[in-house]
Amino acid sequence: MAFDFEKILIEKHTIEKRVAELGKKISSDYADEELMAICILKGSILFFADLIRCLSIPVKIDFIKASSYGTRTSTSGKVKVDDLLSEKIKGRSVILVEDIVDSGFTIKRILDFFMEQGVSDVRVCTLLDKPDRRVADVEPDYSGFTIPDEFVVGYGMDFDQRYRNLPYIAVLKETEK
């Protein structure tokens, strides 16, 4: 089966360069703290793996699963959060690593969850930001790229569990959706 994309939006080398820049900035910002990096599964797994390797500070990692898409290309508005955490987070500095922030519903729900758990500080690092789609009152603290309102796949992001393995980010053709 051939990939059916409208266009490649962000090339692999551009992603690699930006992830390294984000890692450097986060390392600087958390130089005097013990950081807990939380991967929001499944879409951010590749970004997360690359990002934590770019950190020059000690970091503990953990995972949480959240979704508002299912098999659709637009958010359902209902966010499901599965607490997979194995580490204690109360009183910790936490950075949530997300693949994409668009409506903001998912990341807002996750931020609320972490605040309820008593973290001392929680910030958001997203690879992609779609501010034109924002509904919830939330903004990422670190953002890789601001993109237009298009459905993207690749570099961990999927449509119906496909395309996660692509090393770049592409816009899916309307016929695929």
C-alpha positions in Angstrom: 0.0 0.0 0.0 1.5 3.4 -1.0 1.3 6.4 1.2 -1.3 8.8 0.0 -0.2 12.3 1.1 -1.1 15.8 0.0 2.4 17.0 0.9 5.3 16.5 3.3 4.9 19.4 5.8 8.1 19.0 7.8 11.2 17.0 6.7 13.1 14.7 8.9 16.2 16.9 9.2 14.1 19.9 10.2 12.5 17.9 12.9 15.8 16.6 14.2 17.2 20.2 14.4 14.2 21.6 16.2 14.1 18.7 18.7 17.7 19.3 19.6 16.9 23.0 20.1 14.0 22.1 22.4 16.2 19.7 24.4 18.8 22.4 24.9 16.2 25.0 26.1 14.5 22.5 28.5 17.9 21.5 29.9 18.7 25.1 30.5 15.3 25.8 32.1 15.5 22.8 34.4 19.3 22.9 35.1 18.8 23.1 38.9 15.8 20.7 39.2 15.1 17.0 39.0 12.8 16.7 36.0 10.1 14.2 35.4 9.3 13.9 31.7 5.9 12.3 30.9 5.2 10.9 27.5 1.6 11.2 26.3 1.0 8.0 24.4 0.8 7.0 21.7 1.4 9.9 19.3 4.3 11.5 21.1 6.4 8.4 21.5 9.0 9.1 18.7 9.2 12.8 19.7 9.6 11.9 23.3 12.4 9.3 22.6 14.3 11.8 20.5 13.7 14.7 22.9 14.9 13.0 26.1 18.1 11.9 24.3 18.7 15.7 23.7 18.5 16.6 27.4 21.8 17.2 29.1 20.3 17.0 32.6 19.1 14.0 34.7 15.6 13.0 33.9 13.1 10.4 35.1 10.5 9.3 32.6 7.0 7.9 32.7 3.9 7.5 30.6 0.3 8.5 30.4 -2.3 7.7 27.7 -4.9 10.2 26.6 -7.0 10.6 23.5 -9.9 12.6 22.1 -9.8 11.3 18.5 -10.4 7.6 18.3 -10.6 6.8 14.5 -11.7 10.3 13.6 -9.7 13.2 12.1 -11.3 15.8 14.4 -11.5 15.8 18.2 -14.5 14.3 19.8 -14.2 16.8 22.7 -14.3 14.0 25.2 -10.9 13.2 26.6 -10.1 9.8 28.0 -7.0 9.7 30.3 -5.5 6.4 31.4 -3.1 6.9 34.4 -0.1 4.6 33.6 2.3 6.3 36.0 4.7 4.2 37.9 6.6 7.0 39.5 5.4 9.3 42.4 4.8 12.8 41.0 3.6 14.7 44.0 5.9 17.7 44.6 7.8 17.0 41.3 8.6 19.3 38.4 6.9 17.7 35.4 7.1 18.3 31.7 4.3 16.8 29.6 5.6 15.8 26.1 2.8 15.9 23.5 2.7 15.3 19.8 0.2 18.1 18.9 -1.9 20.7 20.6 -4.9 21.8 18.6 -8.2 22.3 20.4 -6.4 22.1 23.7 -9.0 19.8 25.3 -6.7 16.9 25.7 -3.7 18.8 27.2 -6.0 20.9 29.4 -7.5 17.7 30.9 -4.0 16.2 31.5 -2.7 19.5 33.0 -5.7 19.4 35.4 -5.0 15.8 36.3 -1.4 16.6 37.2 -2.3 19.6 39.2 -4.8 17.4 41.2 -1.9 15.0 41.9 0.0 17.8 43.6 3.0 18.4 41.2 5.0 21.5 42.1 5.3 22.6 38.5 3.9 21.3 35.2 4.8 22.5 31.7 3.9 21.4 28.2 6.3 20.6 25.4 4.6 19.9 22.1 6.1 19.1 18.7 3.2 20.7 16.8 0.9 23.6 17.7 -2.3 24.5 15.9 -3.3 27.7 17.6 -6.1 28.4 15.0 -8.0 25.4 16.4 -7.6 26.3 20.1 -10.8 26.2 22.1 -9.5 25.4 25.6 -7.5 28.1 27.5 -4.1 26.5 27.3 -0.8 27.3 25.6 2.3 25.1 25.3 5.4 26.3 27.1 7.6 24.8 24.5 6.6 24.3 20.9 8.5 22.8 18.0 6.4 24.0 15.0 3.3 26.1 14.5 1.3 24.5 11.7 -1.9 25.2 9.8 -5.2 23.5 10.4 -4.5 20.3 8.4 -4.6 16.7 9.5 -1.0 15.4 9.8 0.5 12.0 10.3 4.0 10.6 10.7 6.7 10.9 13.3 4.5 9.0 15.8 1.2 10.5 14.7 -1.4 8.3 13.1 -4.6 7.9 11.3 -6.4 4.8 12.4 -3.0 3.5 13.8 -1.2 3.9 10.4 1.7 6.1 9.4 3.3 6.4 12.9 6.6 5.0 11.5 7.2 7.9 9.0 10.4 9.9 9.8 8.7 13.1 8.6 5.3 14.9 9.1 2.9 14.8 6.2 -0.6 16.1 5.4 -3.0 13.3 4.7 -5.0 13.5 1.5 -8.7 14.1 2.0 -9.5 10.7 0.4 -7.6 8.9 3.2 -9.5 10.5 5.9 
